Amino acid sequence: MKKALIIRHVPYEGVAGYRAPIEAAGYDVDRIDVADPAFASLDLREPDLLIMMGGPMGVYEQEQHPWIRCQMRRLAMRLEADRPTLGVCFGAQMMAAALGAEVYPGPRKEVGFHPVHVHAKDSPLRHIEGVPVLHWHGDTFTRPEGVELLAASHVYDHQAFRRGRNILALQFHAEMGMDPRFDAWIEQWPESVVEAGGTETDLRAAHAELGPKAVAAGRAMIAEWLEGVG
């Protein structure tokens, strides 16, 4: 059976809704936390599929989080080998940085449910066209060389990119909408909701109303991407 490895940067940011299409594509899914002592010795080129999830840290905070530099070095080797890799939010920013882009704090927080504008209608992102999905970030990145930008939002231009069939980076969280860990996000970062101009009450209501459709679209997106990986 093919092996998929999820890198979890914080306990409350898991693969959530994306697990179903990954398993349906025939992958045996394993997970490792960056806090696990074994993480430092892993060869990230080995898994058939690597999935890197989100986290509140910035790629540029390597002094506070020494594992970032270590992970970036091994990630760059995986991307150079064109091994199937999916990055979500912080994971996408890690991919951008490993491909030579700059990751930096943006001018505003993007938190809440709203759609992205999909540039590449022939991409798996066609499934989320017009579907409000969850956004929760303040950092953004420049365009890495050699990638195709796939989507933008009204807040940030760089919401997704791909390189060939095997490399996919998503700034947004189409995996979230039915996972109880959403409550932990609000409890951990209530100030982010306020900074983005929202309220906890409105965000919870949007999650209840829009979350299931967002996850269904996100699962279809990942399923189609996995069908095409080499």
Backbone as numpy.savetxt, mean C-alpha at the origin, in Angstrom:
# Nx Ny Nz CAx CAy CAz Cx Cy Cz
3.33 -25.14 -3.65 2.49 -23.94 -3.65 3.37 -22.70 -3.65
2.92 -21.67 -4.37 3.65 -20.41 -4.39 3.61 -19.76 -3.02
4.67 -19.02 -2.69 4.79 -18.40 -1.38 4.63 -16.88 -1.49
3.78 -16.33 -0.63 3.63 -14.88 -0.51 4.05 -14.47 0.90
4.81 -13.40 0.99 5.25 -12.89 2.29 4.74 -11.48 2.47
4.06 -11.26 3.58 3.58 -9.92 3.94 4.56 -9.33 4.95
5.07 -8.14 4.65 5.88 -7.40 5.63 4.95 -6.43 6.33
4.85 -6.59 7.66 3.97 -5.73 8.45 4.84 -4.78 9.28
4.64 -3.48 9.06 5.48 -2.48 9.72 4.93 -2.09 11.09
3.63 -2.21 11.28 2.98 -2.03 12.58 1.85 -3.06 12.68
1.50 -3.52 13.88 0.54 -4.61 14.01 -0.85 -4.30 13.45
-1.25 -3.04 13.44 -2.61 -2.71 13.02 -2.71 -2.37 11.54
-1.67 -2.67 10.76 -1.74 -2.49 9.31 -1.38 -3.81 8.63
-2.40 -4.64 8.44 -2.22 -5.93 7.79 -2.75 -5.92 6.37
-2.77 -7.09 5.75 -3.17 -7.19 4.35 -4.68 -7.05 4.17
-5.44 -7.28 5.25 -6.90 -7.04 5.29 -7.59 -7.67 4.08
-8.34 -6.87 3.31 -9.16 -7.40 2.23 -8.38 -8.02 1.09
-7.10 -7.75 0.97 -6.31 -8.31 -0.13 -5.95 -9.78 0.09
-6.13 -10.28 1.30 -5.76 -11.67 1.56 -6.55 -12.64 0.68
-7.86 -12.40 0.52 -8.71 -13.33 -0.23 -8.23 -13.52 -1.67
-7.98 -12.46 -2.46 -7.51 -12.71 -3.82 -6.10 -13.28 -3.89
-5.27 -12.98 -2.91 -3.92 -13.55 -2.89 -3.99 -15.06 -2.68
-4.80 -15.48 -1.73 -4.95 -16.92 -1.49 -5.66 -17.60 -2.65
-6.65 -16.91 -3.24 -7.37 -17.50 -4.37 -6.47 -17.69 -5.58
-5.40 -16.89 -5.67 -4.45 -17.02 -6.77 -3.44 -18.14 -6.53
-3.58 -18.85 -5.41 -2.75 -20.02 -5.18 -1.53 -19.80 -4.32
-1.51 -18.70 -3.57 -0.35 -18.40 -2.72 -0.59 -18.87 -1.29
0.43 -19.47 -0.72 0.48 -19.75 0.71 1.04 -18.50 1.38
0.22 -17.86 2.23 0.56 -16.54 2.76 1.22 -16.64 4.12
2.38 -16.02 4.24 3.08 -15.91 5.51 3.27 -14.43 5.82
3.65 -14.13 7.05 3.79 -12.74 7.47 4.96 -12.61 8.42
5.63 -11.46 8.33 6.68 -11.16 9.29 6.60 -9.70 9.68
6.81 -9.42 10.95 6.86 -8.04 11.44 8.30 -7.56 11.38
8.48 -6.27 11.11 9.84 -5.74 11.06 10.51 -5.80 12.43
9.72 -5.92 13.49 10.29 -6.04 14.83 10.81 -7.45 15.13
10.48 -8.41 14.29 10.94 -9.78 14.48 12.45 -9.83 14.22
13.25 -10.39 15.14 14.70 -10.48 14.92 15.07 -11.19 13.63
14.21 -12.08 13.15 14.51 -12.82 11.92 14.40 -11.95 10.68
13.74 -10.81 10.80 13.51 -9.98 9.62 14.81 -9.50 9.00
15.78 -9.17 9.81 17.02 -8.59 9.31 17.80 -9.53 8.42
17.57 -10.84 8.54 18.36 -11.81 7.77 17.60 -12.39 6.58
16.38 -11.93 6.33 15.59 -12.47 5.23 16.12 -11.98 3.89
16.15 -12.85 2.91 16.43 -12.47 1.54 15.09 -12.15 0.89
14.83 -10.87 0.66 13.53 -10.46 0.16 13.32 -10.83 -1.31
14.33 -11.38 -1.96 14.15 -11.85 -3.33 13.50 -13.22 -3.39
13.44 -13.93 -2.27 13.01 -15.32 -2.29 11.51 -15.53 -2.48
10.63 -14.81 -1.78 9.20 -15.10 -1.92 8.73 -14.91 -3.37
7.77 -15.73 -3.77 7.18 -15.57 -5.11 6.43 -14.25 -5.21
5.89 -13.79 -4.10 5.17 -12.52 -4.03 5.52 -11.84 -2.72
5.89 -10.56 -2.79 6.17 -9.78 -1.59 5.13 -8.67 -1.49
4.52 -8.54 -0.29 3.53 -7.50 -0.05 4.00 -6.67 1.13
4.15 -5.38 0.94 4.58 -4.47 2.01 3.44 -3.53 2.34
3.02 -3.54 3.59 1.86 -2.76 3.99 2.27 -1.39 4.54
1.31 -0.70 5.18 1.53 0.68 5.59 2.18 0.82 6.95
2.23 2.07 7.40 2.80 2.40 8.69 2.89 3.90 8.86
2.97 4.37 10.10 2.96 5.82 10.35 4.32 6.49 10.16
5.37 5.71 9.96 6.71 6.28 9.82 6.93 6.80 8.40
7.98 7.60 8.23 8.36 8.07 6.91 9.62 7.37 6.45
9.74 7.19 5.14 10.94 6.55 4.58 12.21 7.27 5.00
12.10 8.58 5.20 13.24 9.43 5.56 13.58 9.36 7.05
12.84 8.61 7.84 13.07 8.52 9.29 13.94 7.32 9.63
15.07 7.21 8.96 15.91 6.04 9.12 16.72 6.06 10.41
16.94 7.22 10.99 17.62 7.28 12.28 16.74 6.72 13.39
15.44 7.05 13.33 14.50 6.53 14.33 14.18 5.05 14.10
14.23 4.62 12.85 13.85 3.25 12.51 14.96 2.64 11.63
16.01 2.12 12.22 17.14 1.61 11.43 16.79 0.51 10.46
15.71 -0.23 10.72 15.32 -1.31 9.82 14.92 -0.79 8.44
14.54 0.49 8.33 14.12 1.03 7.04 15.26 0.94 6.03
16.44 1.35 6.43 17.59 1.31 5.54 17.90 -0.13 5.11
17.81 -1.04 6.06 18.07 -2.45 5.78 17.03 -3.01 4.81
15.78 -2.69 5.05 14.71 -3.16 4.17 14.83 -2.55 2.78
15.16 -1.28 2.70 15.28 -0.59 1.42 16.37 -1.24 0.56
17.48 -1.58 1.17 18.59 -2.19 0.42 18.16 -3.53 -0.19
17.48 -4.34 0.59 17.05 -5.65 0.10 15.87 -5.52 -0.87
15.02 -4.53 -0.65 13.92 -4.29 -1.57 14.45 -3.88 -2.94
15.47 -3.02 -2.97 16.04 -2.59 -4.24 16.56 -3.78 -5.04
17.13 -4.75 -4.37 17.62 -5.95 -5.04 16.46 -6.75 -5.63
15.36 -6.82 -4.90 14.18 -7.54 -5.41 13.60 -6.83 -6.64
13.48 -5.51 -6.57 12.93 -4.77 -7.69 13.84 -4.86 -8.91
15.14 -4.86 -8.68 16.08 -5.00 -9.79 15.90 -6.35 -10.48
15.55 -7.37 -9.69 15.30 -8.70 -10.24 13.89 -8.85 -10.81
13.07 -7.80 -10.71 11.71 -7.79 -11.24 10.85 -8.90 -10.65
11.00 -9.09 -9.34 10.18 -10.09 -8.65 8.85 -9.47 -8.27
7.72 -10.19 -8.39 6.40 -9.61 -8.11 6.31 -8.98 -6.72
5.97 -7.70 -6.71 5.99 -6.92 -5.47 4.82 -5.96 -5.45
4.11 -5.93 -4.32 3.00 -5.02 -4.09 3.31 -4.17 -2.87
3.19 -2.85 -3.00 3.37 -1.95 -1.87 2.12 -1.13 -1.65
1.74 -0.97 -0.39 0.55 -0.20 -0.03 0.94 0.92 0.92
0.61 2.15 0.58 0.86 3.35 1.37 2.35 3.47 1.70
2.76 3.26 2.96 4.19 3.31 3.28 4.97 2.31 2.43
4.37 1.14 2.18 5.02 0.16 1.32 5.25 0.70 -0.09
4.29 1.45 -0.62 4.44 2.07 -1.94 5.53 3.13 -1.91
5.60 3.88 -0.82 6.64 4.90 -0.68 8.02 4.26 -0.61
8.11 3.13 0.06 9.37 2.39 0.10 9.79 1.97 -1.31
8.83 1.51 -2.09 9.13 1.10 -3.45 9.61 2.29 -4.29
8.92 3.42 -4.14 9.32 4.62 -4.88 10.75 5.01 -4.53
11.06 5.00 -3.22 12.41 5.38 -2.79 13.45 4.38 -3.29
13.13 3.09 -3.27 14.07 2.07 -3.73 14.34 2.21 -5.23
13.40 2.84 -5.95 13.57 3.07 -7.38 14.17 4.45 -7.68
14.61 5.15 -6.62 15.33 6.39 -6.80 14.52 7.66 -6.62
13.25 7.55 -6.24 12.41 8.74 -6.05 12.65 9.36 -4.68
12.18 10.58 -4.52 12.23 11.26 -3.23 10.87 11.11 -2.54
10.89 10.73 -1.28 9.69 10.65 -0.46 9.77 11.77 0.56
8.68 12.52 0.73 8.74 13.71 1.58 7.34 14.02 2.14
7.27 14.80 3.25 5.97 15.19 3.79 5.26 16.12 2.81
4.01 15.78 2.51 3.22 16.61 1.62 2.66 17.83 2.35
2.01 18.71 1.62 1.48 19.93 2.23 0.24 19.73 3.08
-0.42 18.56 2.96 -1.63 18.32 3.76 -1.86 16.82 3.92
-2.66 16.50 4.94 -3.05 15.11 5.16 -4.16 14.73 4.18
-4.12 13.50 3.75 -5.21 12.96 2.93 -5.79 11.79 3.70
-6.94 12.03 4.32 -7.58 11.02 5.17 -9.07 11.01 4.84
-9.60 9.84 4.52 -11.02 9.72 4.23 -11.28 8.91 2.98
-12.55 8.73 2.67 -12.96 7.96 1.50 -13.26 8.88 0.34
-12.54 8.72 -0.75 -12.85 9.39 -2.01 -12.17 8.64 -3.15
-12.68 8.79 -4.36 -12.14 8.03 -5.49 -10.84 8.61 -6.00
-10.14 7.81 -6.78 -8.97 8.28 -7.52 -9.35 8.33 -9.00
-8.65 9.19 -9.72 -8.81 9.24 -11.17 -7.78 8.29 -11.78
-8.26 7.29 -12.49 -7.39 6.27 -13.06 -6.94 6.72 -14.45
-5.63 6.85 -14.63 -5.07 7.24 -15.93 -5.07 6.07 -16.91
-4.66 4.91 -16.43 -4.47 3.74 -17.30 -5.71 2.86 -17.23
-6.60 3.03 -18.18 -7.86 2.29 -18.16 -7.68 0.81 -18.46
-6.51 0.44 -18.99 -6.24 -0.96 -19.27 -5.55 -1.66 -18.10
-5.39 -0.97 -16.99 -4.70 -1.53 -15.83 -5.71 -2.15 -14.87
-5.25 -2.97 -13.93 -6.16 -3.52 -12.93 -6.89 -2.46 -12.10
-6.37 -1.23 -12.10 -7.03 -0.16 -11.34 -8.38 0.23 -11.94
-8.70 -0.28 -13.12 -10.00 0.02 -13.72 -11.14 -0.40 -12.79
-10.88 -1.38 -11.93 -11.92 -1.87 -11.02 -12.29 -0.85 -9.95
-11.39 0.07 -9.64 -11.69 1.05 -8.60 -12.08 2.41 -9.18
-12.16 2.52 -10.49 -12.56 3.77 -11.12 -13.93 4.20 -10.58
-14.00 5.41 -10.01 -15.25 5.94 -9.49 -15.67 5.41 -8.13
-14.86 4.53 -7.54 -15.21 3.93 -6.24 -14.47 4.67 -5.13
-15.16 5.25 -4.16 -14.45 5.87 -3.04 -13.68 4.83 -2.25
-12.38 5.05 -2.10 -11.52 4.16 -1.32 -10.86 4.96 -0.20
-10.35 4.26 0.78 -9.76 4.93 1.94 -8.36 5.47 1.63
-8.14 6.69 2.03 -6.82 7.32 1.99 -6.44 7.67 3.43
-5.13 7.48 3.75 -4.68 7.85 5.10 -3.17 8.03 5.05
-2.75 9.22 4.66 -1.31 9.48 4.58 -1.06 10.98 4.55
0.19 11.35 4.81 0.62 12.73 4.69 1.85 12.88 3.84
2.55 11.77 3.59 3.74 11.79 2.74 3.36 11.53 1.29
4.23 11.97 0.41 4.07 11.69 -1.01 5.46 11.48 -1.62
5.52 11.30 -2.94 6.80 10.97 -3.56 6.85 11.52 -4.98
8.07 11.74 -5.45 8.27 12.10 -6.84 8.11 10.84 -7.71
7.99 11.05 -8.99 7.79 9.92 -9.90 9.10 9.17 -10.11
9.13 7.88 -9.78 10.35 7.12 -10.04 10.59 6.99 -11.55
11.83 6.93 -11.91 12.17 6.78 -13.32 11.75 5.41 -13.83
11.16 5.37 -15.01 10.83 4.11 -15.65 9.53 3.47 -15.22
8.67 4.22 -14.50 7.39 3.66 -14.09 6.26 4.37 -14.82
5.11 3.74 -14.82 3.89 4.33 -15.38 2.98 4.76 -14.23
2.66 6.03 -14.19 1.71 6.51 -13.19 0.32 6.05 -13.56
-0.39 5.49 -12.59 -1.69 4.88 -12.87 -2.87 5.69 -12.37
-2.68 6.53 -11.35 -3.83 7.20 -10.76 -3.40 8.44 -9.98
-4.36 9.36 -9.83 -4.19 10.57 -9.04 -5.47 10.81 -8.25
-5.36 11.63 -7.21 -6.55 12.08 -6.50 -6.58 13.60 -6.55
-7.63 14.19 -5.98 -7.72 15.65 -5.97 -6.74 16.26 -4.98
-6.08 15.41 -4.17 -5.12 15.91 -3.19 -3.69 15.68 -3.67
-3.40 14.48 -4.17 -2.04 14.13 -4.60 -2.06 13.48 -5.98
-1.10 13.89 -6.81 -1.02 13.39 -8.18 -0.53 11.94 -8.26
0.30 11.54 -7.33 0.94 10.23 -7.41 0.26 9.25 -6.45
-0.73 8.55 -6.94 -1.51 7.63 -6.12 -1.19 6.16 -6.42
-0.60 5.90 -7.57 -0.28 4.51 -7.91 0.67 4.50 -9.09
1.53 3.49 -9.13 2.37 3.30 -10.30 2.66 1.82 -10.49
3.07 1.48 -11.72 3.49 0.12 -12.00 4.74 0.18 -12.88
5.50 -0.90 -12.81 6.62 -1.10 -13.73 6.48 -2.49 -14.30
6.11 -2.56 -15.57 5.86 -3.84 -16.18 4.68 -4.55 -15.53
4.74 -5.87 -15.54 3.65 -6.67 -14.99 3.80 -6.95 -13.50
5.03 -6.83 -12.97 5.32 -7.40 -11.65 5.39 -6.41 -10.51
5.48 -5.13 -10.80 5.70 -4.13 -9.76 4.49 -3.21 -9.67
3.80 -3.21 -8.53 2.61 -2.38 -8.35 2.66 -1.69 -7.00
2.51 -0.36 -7.02 2.53 0.45 -5.79 1.24 1.24 -5.69
0.59 1.17 -4.54 -0.70 1.82 -4.31 -0.60 2.71 -3.08
-0.83 3.99 -3.23 -0.79 4.90 -2.09 -2.03 4.77 -1.21
-3.15 4.39 -1.80 -4.44 4.34 -1.10 -4.66 2.95 -0.49
-5.76 2.83 0.26 -6.04 1.61 1.03 -7.34 0.96 0.58
-7.34 0.37 -0.62 -8.55 -0.33 -1.06 -8.71 -1.68 -0.38
-7.76 -2.04 0.48 -7.89 -3.26 1.27 -8.72 -3.04 2.54
-8.92 -1.77 2.90 -9.60 -1.45 4.16 -11.05 -1.02 3.89
-11.94 -1.51 4.75 -13.34 -1.17 4.64 -14.23 -2.18 5.35
-13.62 -3.33 5.70 -14.36 -4.36 6.42 -13.52 -4.96 7.54
-12.41 -4.33 7.85 -11.48 -4.86 8.84 -11.64 -4.10 10.16
-11.83 -4.81 11.28 -12.02 -4.13 12.57 -10.81 -3.31 13.01
-9.65 -3.53 12.39 -8.48 -2.73 12.75 -8.63 -1.26 12.36
-9.65 -0.96 11.57 -9.92 0.43 11.25 -10.13 1.26 12.51
-10.76 0.67 13.53 -10.97 1.38 14.80 -9.63 1.73 15.44
-8.64 0.83 15.31 -7.32 1.10 15.87 -6.65 2.27 15.14
-6.90 2.41 13.85 -6.33 3.53 13.11 -6.84 4.86 13.68
-8.13 4.93 13.91 -8.71 6.16 14.44 -8.19 6.43 15.85
-8.08 5.37 16.65 -7.58 5.54 18.02 -6.12 5.94 18.04
-5.34 5.45 17.08 -3.91 5.76 17.03 -3.65 7.17 16.50
-4.43 7.61 15.52 -4.14 8.88 14.83 -5.36 9.78 14.71
-6.03 10.10 15.82 -7.22 10.97 15.72 -6.87 12.35 15.19
-5.64 12.80 15.45 -5.23 14.13 14.97 -5.15 14.19 13.46
-4.85 13.07 12.81 -4.78 13.06 11.36 -6.14 13.31 10.73
-7.17 12.77 11.35 -8.54 12.99 10.86 -8.88 14.46 10.91
-8.55 15.09 12.03 -8.84 16.51 12.21 -8.02 17.36 11.25
-6.73 17.03 11.12 -5.85 17.80 10.23 -6.32 17.74 8.78
-6.97 16.64 8.41 -7.48 16.50 7.05 -8.83 17.16 6.86
-9.36 17.75 7.94 -10.62 18.48 7.84 -11.85 17.63 8.09
-11.68 16.44 8.68 -12.81 15.56 8.93 -13.09 15.39 10.41
-14.04 14.53 10.70 -14.36 14.17 12.08 -14.40 12.65 12.19
-14.19 12.17 13.40 -14.23 10.72 13.61 -15.61 10.16 13.28
-16.65 10.89 13.65 -18.02 10.42 13.40 -18.28 10.26 11.91
-17.89 11.25 11.12 -18.11 11.18 9.68 -17.27 10.08 9.04
-16.05 9.90 9.53 -15.18 8.88 8.96 -15.71 7.48 9.26
-16.20 7.28 10.46 -16.77 5.98 10.79 -18.02 5.71 9.95
-18.82 6.73 9.73 -20.03 6.56 8.91 -19.65 6.23 7.47
-18.63 6.89 6.95 -18.19 6.61 5.59 -17.64 5.20 5.47
-16.94 4.76 6.49 -16.39 3.40 6.51 -17.52 2.38 6.46
-18.56 2.60 7.25 -19.68 1.67 7.27 -20.43 1.65 5.94
-20.58 2.82 5.33 -21.35 2.92 4.09 -20.56 2.51 2.85
-19.31 2.94 2.78 -18.53 2.79 1.56 -17.51 1.65 1.60
-17.18 1.20 2.81 -16.12 0.22 2.96 -16.31 -1.08 2.18
-17.48 -1.73 2.27 -17.63 -3.01 1.56 -17.44 -2.90 0.05
-17.97 -1.85 -0.56 -17.80 -1.68 -2.00 -16.33 -1.41 -2.35
-15.65 -0.64 -1.50 -14.23 -0.36 -1.73 -13.41 -1.64 -1.69
-13.68 -2.49 -0.71 -12.93 -3.75 -0.59 -13.22 -4.68 -1.76
-14.48 -4.74 -2.20 -14.82 -5.58 -3.35 -14.06 -5.13 -4.60
-13.99 -3.81 -4.81 -13.26 -3.28 -5.95 -11.76 -3.54 -5.80
-11.24 -3.37 -4.58 -9.83 -3.61 -4.33 -9.45 -5.07 -4.55
-10.32 -5.98 -4.15 -10.04 -7.40 -4.36 -10.01 -7.73 -5.86
-10.95 -7.16 -6.62 -10.96 -7.40 -8.07 -9.69 -6.86 -8.72
-9.23 -5.71 -8.24 -8.00 -5.11 -8.76 -6.80 -6.02 -8.51
-6.65 -6.49 -7.30 -5.51 -7.35 -6.96 -5.60 -8.69 -7.68
-6.80 -9.24 -7.80 -6.96 -10.51 -8.50 -6.51 -10.39 -9.95
-6.90 -9.29 -10.62 -6.49 -9.13 -12.02 -4.98 -8.91 -12.12
-4.42 -8.14 -11.19 -2.96 -7.93 -11.23 -2.22 -9.26 -11.08
-2.66 -10.08 -10.14 -1.99 -11.36 -9.90 -2.10 -12.29 -11.10
-3.17 -12.19 -11.87 -3.31 -13.02 -13.06 -2.21 -12.72 -14.08
-1.69 -11.49 -14.05 -0.71 -11.09 -15.06 0.73 -11.13 -14.63
1.01 -11.39 -13.34 2.40 -11.34 -12.91 3.19 -12.49 -13.53
4.47 -12.24 -13.76 5.32 -13.25 -14.37 5.99 -14.12 -13.34
